[in-house]
């Protein structure tokens, strides 16, 4: 059970030890479930000061839910010292509910099918084979609906399959939704707002009878590295072409990169996708509440896939398993949860010189660290890329099946993707938490905009343009929106470290600049997902400020997370700072997105700007591939 580093991922033995410790301290009852259990990471300064051989105190952080009473406890305990350090009651009416449990997804099917009012509503739509109805439990949000405060709820839309292997997403039973109390295990309200037809055309993308025979024209494409990969792995630590980092995996955030450095210079202490929200645009009585926090409500890491060589990852692959705690506090292993490999990425740099006739080309390569999570109908691939030239990129690949509705002719909020089948408009908004350490802990952020200069005595021909830099001095100033019309980027620098020209060493965050949250500012989702209203937030580091929408997102009334973090408006100029970046896509589904969606992409890039004294890839050798002459 001995760990070798403060940030080493929890082992199965440590999860077992935590459960035993909780039992000894009378924290568990027969109806207690582990909503989440993860590593309680030590404070940053303690980790940075730690050296191999120093003692380790391995602690866990757990949220316990009694599914019979609704009681919630947050517990921090040391499996090293075998002591409970903290056990506090959580008030769900004020603080929000724990994440949704897998057990609760399963229980919903039985609860709604036992409700006579729900059965009658389904029968009114001509459906009598209840075994083929697929109730879909969805997070409830918080809308100040009378009687809901403090209740642990899910809202349930339903679909129907023509037979067990038929994909039910093609047949939504629209206009009816059950509100389910998970503690009382009953339907507490049924909304039956519109009698809409159930679409009949099937969408079985895995059935040759639907898709037609597979095409036979694609020739095999193999990726080989006869001498093996260029990276080295030692436990959780990875080194590759000057890069060094530790792999982490959190039940809520999924993949985490710890202590990322380049050329033995620190860059990011901790990088993760700390939250994501999927708000829908349909205001109808059966769907106005649709918005999902896939990290805080459903636990992205817990939804991780086991990856398959040749399908999810291609080439010379190193897999990492993820060990997570299940609802009973027992360890479960997701085999091949994390994929590590190299990819060729085209030309790195190239020039054919007019005068010397020298012609040189170097190829770019990147290291890929990725995992996939399936949350209901959508599949998300999270890909961190490290490049030879010092760039860092995050890309989220979105696939799966679009959420469906009955299509109402002339709808302003959905597109028809099959006869009578609608796909509502929605957004996928992610928030990356980047605990920056650009060449050290003290960093600052400048907002850089291009500026067109008018014709003047100094610019008589009107061709001049320049760039402005605005220092973000306090947390309130650090809440910013992207603006592609002025080429806006954010420069993260270390004011105490300079390059050979005397300029602070820096990296620039380049946003895609797509729309932030589109819901009205007075809406429930705008209060709960306030982080998504801005593309950038900069906060002073605090060990307990981990999640942009707060600790307990599920049914929280709003205002937690980043709005609370910046309320004291601390200085962020030359301080230990965390950069939070909201990015994502606004999805107006296409007909081509049905019945399964080709991958869509969203992300951002961090690029060195004055961090190095010259192009750091001049020593990359020319290609030795046999077909390159």
N, C-alpha and C positions, 0 to 999 in steps of 0.2 A: 504493500500500500504506500510505500515511500515515494514521494514525488521528487523530481530533480530540479524543479523551477517553480517560483511562486505562481506563474500563469499556466502551468501545465494543465491540460484538460482533466476533468474529473474522471477517475477510473471507476470500474464496476465495484471494486472493493471499497472505495470511498463512499459511493452511493449506498452500498449495503451498511457501512458503518454509520452513516447519517441516519438511516431508518432505525437502526438499533438504538442509537443515542436518543432519538425522539421517543421511542417506545419506553426507554428507561426513565425518561422525564415526564411520562404521562401526557404526552402531547398528541397521542393518537388514540382514536376510538375505532370501533368496527366500521363506522361510516365516514371516517376521515379519508380524504383523497389528497394526493399531492398535485395541486394545480400546476406548480412549477418547482423545480429544484435545480440549482445551478451553483457554479463556483462563485463564492464571494471574493472578488478580486481585491488584493491589498491595495492601499492607496499608491498613487504613482510614485511619490518620493521614496516610499519603502521598497518598491520594486527596483527603481533605478539605483538605489544604494545597495541592493542585495548582491552578494558575490557567491559563487559556487562554494559549498561547504558551510555557508551560514545556515542557521536553523530556519525551518519553515513552519508556519502555522497555517494549516489547510482548513479553510472555513467554507461552509455552504450557506446559501440563502434560499429559503423555502417559503412558499405560500401554501398553507393548509386550509382545505375547505371541508367542513362537515356537511355532507350532502343531505343529511336528515334535518339539520337545524338551520343551516345557512351560516353558521359561525365561521369567521375567517381569522386566521392568525398568520402573522409574518414572523419567521424564526430565522435567526442567525446563530450558527453553532460551529464549534471547532471539532473536527474529527481527529485532529492531532491531540488536543488536550482532553477530548471527550467531555466537553462542557457546552451547555447552552448559554450563549452570550446575551441573547435578546429574544424575547417572545412577546409580541404585542398584538392586541386585538385590533382588527381593521373594521371600520364601520362602512359597510357597502353603500349605505344611503348617502354618505358624504364622500368617501374615498374611492368609490367604484368597486366593481366586482372582480374577482380573479378571472383568469382566462377560461374559455370554454373547455370542458373536459371531453375526451373521447367517449367516455361512458354516457355523457349527456346527449351527444349526437345519437347514440344508439337508443337511448331511452325515449327520445322524442317520437320515434316511429310508433311505439306502443301507446304512448300518451295520446297522440292525436287520433289514432285509429280507434281508441276506446271512447272518444267523445261523440255523443249522438248528434250534436249540432253540426260538427265538422263532417260527419258521415252523410248527413242529410244534404249539406252544401255540395259535397262531391257527387252524390247521386243526382242532384238537380242538373248536373252537367253530363248526365248519361253514363257515368262510370260506376260500375257495381263490383268490379273485381278489385277489392281493396289490397289484395296481395301484390298487385302490380303498381299500386300507387307508391311514389317515392317522396315522402315528406322531406323537405330540405331545411334543416335547422340553421337559422342565421342570427347573428348577433343583433341585439335589440336596440342599441343606442340609448339615448336619453332625450325624451320629448315632453317631460312634465305631464304625461298622461295620468289622470287621477287614478290612484290606487297602485301605481307602479313603483313609487319611490321605495328603495330598499329591497324590492323583490328581485330575485334572480330569474331572469327571463331570456327566452329565445323567441323570435318570430319565425313562423314556419310557412313558407310557400311550398307548393306541391307540384309534382310532375307525375306522368304516368308512362309506363312502358307497355308496349304491345305484347311482349313476352319477356322472360327474365333477361335475355341477352341483348334486348333492344335498348339503345341509349335514350334515357328518358328526357334529356335536355331538349329533344325535338318536340316534346308534347307537354308544354306547361299548362297547368290547370290555373288559369289566371283569374284575378278578381276576388280570390278568397285567401285569407291569411289567418292563421291561428296564433294567438299570443299564449305562450306556455310558461307557467311557473314551474321551475325545475325542482324547487324544494317541495312544494305541495304536489308536484307531479300531476298537473291538470291544466286543461285549457281554461284560461281566465277571461279571454275575450276572443270572439270570432268576428272578423270583418268580412262581410260578403257584399262587395260593393258593385260588382258588375258581372253579368252572366255572359262570358266571352267564350267563343268557340275554341275547342282544343285542337291545335294544328295536328294534321294526320300524317304528313309526309315524314318518313323516317330519315335519320341522319347518321347511319351506322358506317362511320369512316373506316372501320376495321373489317368490313364485310365485302368481299369481292363482288357479291351480287349487287351491291350499291355503288362501289367504286369502279367496277370493271377490272379486267385482268391487269396485273402489274406490268408496267412498261419493260421491255426487254432490250432497250437501246443503251442503257447506262453501263459502261464498262467499269470493272473494279478499280477503285482508287485506294492505294495502300500508302500509309505513312510509316516509314521505317527509320530507325536510328541504329545502324549496325554496331556502333561502339557504345551504345547506351546513351542516356540523357546527360545533359551538362550540369544538372542540379545535383546537390547532395542533401540528404535528409538524415538528421540525427534526432530521433524522437520526434518532437513537435517543431524542431528548428530546421529551417530550409535556407540553403545558400545557393546562389546562382548569379554568376557574372557580376560580382560586386554587390548584389542585393543580399540582405539577410533579414529574416523575420521568423516569427513563431506563429504556427497555426493554432487557432482556438476554435471552439464550437460551443455556442450557447443555445439552450433550448428555446429562447425567445428570439434572438437576433440571427441565429444560424452561424454562418462562417464569420470568424473574426480574425483579423491580422494584427498581431502584437509586435511592437518594437521593430517596425520596419525601418531599415537603414540602407544607404547606398554609399559605397566606397568608405565604409566604416564611419559614416556621418549619419546621425539620427535624422529621420524625416517625419514619421508618424508613430506616435506611441501606441495608438489603438485605432483601428478602422473597422467600422461595421455599418450595416444597414439597420439602424436602430428602430425604425418604424416605417410602416407604409399604410396608406389609406386608399380605399377604393370607393369614392362617393358616386352615386348614380343620380341621373337627372330627371327621372320620371316622378312627377309630383302627385300621381294618382293615389287614392285612399289605400290601395293595397300595397303600394311600393314607395311611398314618400320617405320611409325610414331606412331605405337600403343604403348602407355604407359600412364598410368593413375595415377594421384595423388588423391586418393579417399577422403582424408581429404581436401586438399587445393583447389582442382578443383570441387569436388562434395559435400563437407560438410557431413562428416560421421554422425554427430549428426542429421542433417536434414533427413537422410535416415533411422532413427530408426524405428524398428517394434513395434507394440503393441503385447506384449507377452501373451500367452495363457496358463492358468494353466493346468498342466497335459501333455502339449506338449513341450513347451519351458522350463518350470520350474516344478519340481516335489517336493512335500513335503509341509511343512509349510512355505508359501511364504509371503513376504511383498513386494508389488509393489510400485513404485514411478512413477508418471506421469512426462512427460517432456513437458514444455511449451516453445514453440519456436515462432519466428516471421516468418510469411509467406512473400511472395514477395511484398505484399502491406503494410507490417509493422503491420499487425494485428496478435494477438496471436492465435496460434492453439495448441491444446493439443494432445499429443501422449499418450494415456492411457496405463498404464502398460509398460512404456518404459524400466524401470530398475527393475531388479529382485534381491531380497536379500533373501538368505536362507542358512541353514546349511546343510552340507553333512558329513556322515560317510566316512572316508578315510582309512579304514583298520587299521593295527597295528601301534601304535605310538611308543611303546617300549615293549620289551619282554625279559625275561631270565628265564631259568630253571637251577637252580644252582646245580652243581655236588656235592658239599660238604654239603650244608644245606638242599638240596632238596626243597628249596623254588621255587615256580613257579608263576611268576607274568606276567600279560599282561595288557597293557593299549591301548585303541583304540584312533586313531587319528581322529580329526574332523577339518573341515575347514569351514570358512564363505565365501560365494560366493557372489560377487557383479558383475552383468553382464548385458549386453544388446546386441541386434542383430541389424545389419544394412544391408539393401539390396542395393547394388550399381550395377544397371544393371543386369548382369547375375549372379554375385557372391553374396553370403550371408556370412557375417562375424559376428561371435560371439566373443565378448571381455569379458574375464572373469578374474577378480582379485580374488585371493584366499589368505586368511589370515589363518595361521595355529596355533594350540595350542603351538607349540614350538618356535614361533616367526618368522617363515619363511613367506615370501611374494612371491607369484608367479603370473605371468601374462601369460595367455594362450589365443591365438587367434585360434578359430575354423573356418575353411574355408569350405564352402559347396556351394550349388547352382549348376549352369550349366556352364561347361567349355565353353569358347568362341570358336567358330567353324569356319572352313574354308572348302573349297573343298580340298580333299586330292589329292596331286600330287604324283604319285608313285615314291618311292625312296627319298622322302623329308628328308632333314637333320634337319628340323625345326618344324616338326609336327608328330603326331602319328595318325594312322587311328583308330577311335573308333566305326565307323559303316561303312557300305559299301559306299565308296567315301566320307566319312565325316572325316575331319581332326580336331585335337585339337592342336593348336600351343603351343610350349614350352614357358614358361614364368616364372617370379618370383613374389612372394608376399613378399615385404620387408617393415617392419614396423619400426617406430622409437618411442621409449618410452622416454619421457622427465621426468626425475626424479630429482626434486628439493630437494636435500638431506639435512637433518638436523639430522645426526646421533648423538643423545644426545646433540644437540646444532647446531648452525649455522656454526661454523668453522670446515670444514672437509678436508680430504686429500685422495688421491687415490694412492695405490700401485698396480703394476702389479706383480702377483705371477706366477712363472713358476716352474715346477719340473725340476730337473737337475740330470742326471745320472752321477755318479762319476766313473772315470776309476780306474783300479787296481793300487794300490800304496802301499807305506809302511803303510799308515794309513788305507788302504782298501785292504788288501792282498787277500781277497777272492772274491772281486768284487761285493759284495751284496749291497753296500751303494748307497743311493740316498738321495737327499735333495731338498730344495726349495730355490729359489732366490726371492728377493723382490726388485723391482725398483720403486722408488717414481716418479710419474708424476708431475713435478714441474711447468710447464707452459702449456698454452693452446695448443701450437704446439706439445708438448710432449704427450698431452692427446688424440690425434687422433690415435687410435690403432686398430689392427686387432686381432681377436680371433685366437687361435692356439691350437687345441685339441691334437696335437702331444706332447705338453709340459704341457697339463692340465691347460691351462691359465685361470685364474680368476682375478677379480679386487676387491681388498679390499678397502672399503670406511670406513675410521676411523675418530675419533675425537681425534686429538693429545693432547687435553687439558683434556680429561676424561679417567681415567684408571680403569681397573678392579682390583680385589684383588691381582693379580700377577704383577701389575704395567704396564700392557700392554694397549695400547689405545683400547677403546671399538670400535667394528667394525661390519660391515656387509659385506658379500662377494657377488658380482654379478657373478653368474654362467651362462655364455652364452651357447647356444646350439652349436655355432661354425659352423653353416652352411654357404655356400658361400655368400659373400656380392655381390654387383652389378657386373654382368658379362659383361655388355656392355663395349666396348672399351673406354679407358679414354678420347679419343678425341671426343667421340660421344656427340650429343645434350643431351641425357638423363643423361650422366655422369656429364655434367655441371649443369643440372637442379636438379638432385637428388644426388648431391655430398655427402650428408649425408650418402647415402647408400653405399659409397665406403669404409667406415670404420665401424667396429662393435661398437666402443666406441669413444665418444668425451666427453671431460670435459671442461666446460667453467665457467668463473666467472659469478655469477648471475647478470643479468640485467633485469629489469622489462619488457623492450620492446623486449627481445629476446625469443619469444614464439614458433616459428615455424622453424623446421630444414631446410626447403627449402625456407624460406622467407615468407613475408606477402602475396604477390599476386603470387601464383604459376602458375596460368593459363596463358600460353603463355609467361612466363618469359624467357628471354634468358639464364639465369643461373648465378651461382656465388653468389646467395643470400643465406641467412640462415647461416648454420654453418661455411662455409668457411669465410664469412664476420665476424662472431662473434669471430673467433679465430685469425683474422688478426693482432690484437694489441698484441697478445701473452702475456696476463696478467698472473700473478701468480695464481696457483690453489692449492698451498700447504698451508693448514690450513685456507683456505678462505671460503667465502660463495659460494658454487659451485653447478652447475647443471650437472648431468650425463645424457648423451644421449646414448641410446643403440639401435643399429640396429640389428634386428633379422628377421627371416622369412624362407621361403622355396623356393626352385627351383623346379618348377612343370613340370615334364615330364609326361603328363597325361597318365593314364592307360585306357585300354578298360573298366575296372571296374568303371571308373569315369563317364561313360555315361549310361543313359541319365541324371542322377542327381548324384552328387558327394558325396560319403560318407565323413563324416567330416575328414579333415586333421588338424593337430595341429602344432603350433609353439609357442615358448615363452621363458621365462627365469625365474630364481629364485634368490631371495635375501635371504641369510641365515645368522643368527647371528653367529659371530666368535669372542668370547671373549666379546660380549656385555653383557652377563650374567656371573655370577660367577660359575654356575653349570647348569645342566639340569633344565630348568624352568618348566618342566612338571611333577616333582616328586609328586605334589599334585593332579594330575588328578586321580579321583577315578576309581576303577575297574568297569567294565561294570555291570549294574544292569538289563540288558536285560534278559527276562525270559528263553531264550534258552542258556544263558551262565552260566555254573555251575562251 
